[in-house]
């Protein structure tokens, strides 16, 4: 048996992760302070797979060097 959840298509982990991320980004989009950044951050994390702090900081603070 493999320990990698990606090897098991019936694993609940991808479904749970999707639900958690969907809820997180939905709540973020409903927050006035982050509504502008929520769609961009969702794309960066979910679609592009970038969770590194420098990429997220550049998105949130584009004016910083």
N, C-alpha and C positions, 0 to 999 in steps of 0.2 A: 504494500500500500504506500502510495506517495504522500509526502508531507506537504507538497506544493498544491495549494487550493486551485491553481489554474489547470492542474492536470485532471481535476475532477469536475466535470461540467455540472454535476448536480449539487455541488457545494453551495451552501447558503451564503458564503462570504461575499462573493461579488454582488449578490442581491442586496445584502445588508449594507455593504459599502456604498452602493448606488443610492439607496434610500437615505443614508446618513448624509452623503454629499448633496443630494437633491434638497433635503430639508435645510442644511446649512446655507446653501447658496440662495434658497428662497427667502430665508430669514434675513440674510445679508442684503438682498435686493430690496427688502421692505424697510430697511434701516436707512433713514435719510442721509446719514453720513457716508454710507457705503454704496448707495444705490447706483451711483455712476460707475463704480469699479466692479460691482458684482458680476456682470456679464463677462468682462475682460478676465477677471480672476477665475471664473468658472472655466473659460476656454483654456487659460493657461494651465490650470490644474487637471481638469477632466479630459479635455481633448488633446492638449499638447503633452500632458504627463509631467509637467515641470512643477516640482514641489520645493525646489531649492530657494532658500531665502533671498539670494541676490535677484533672481528673476521676479519674485513677488515684491520685493522692495522697489525695484525699478518701475513696476507697474503702479504701485501706490504712490510713489514719490518720484515722478519723472524729472523734476527739476533738480534733484540731487545728483552730484557727479558720480 
